[in-house]
Amino acid sequence: MRPATVVHHLSPEGKPRMGVFFATDSWQGDVLNAEPAKCAELRWVPAKQLPDNTVPYTAAGINLYLDSVGIGLHGWPELASR
């Protein structure tokens, strides 16, 4: 695993969080859904073909990674427009 990007996210409820994303070129074994009450399923998909129900800040982090951006904002409209 290698660092991919970081997202400073503000939820619609006004709660800030940091999302740290990692990348890998290979994986062995299963993935673990550590929050089954919050996440119905984990599966490998092409990064450019995310499911429509992908959590928005997760999609933002993946898009930042695809654009080679090391850190970015999501949900902070007053800052994002500067």
VENNOR-V591361 format. One record per run of one state. SS is the DSSP state (a for helix, b for strand, c for the rest). FROM is the first residue (numbers start at 1). TO is the last residue. Records with the same first field share a line. If there is no record, write none. Layout:
# VENNOR-V591361
SS = FROM-TO + FROM-TO
This chain:
# VENNOR-V591361
c = 1-1 + 11-15 + 24-55 + 67-70 + 75-76 + 81-82
b = 2-10 + 16-23 + 71-74
a = 56-66 + 77-80
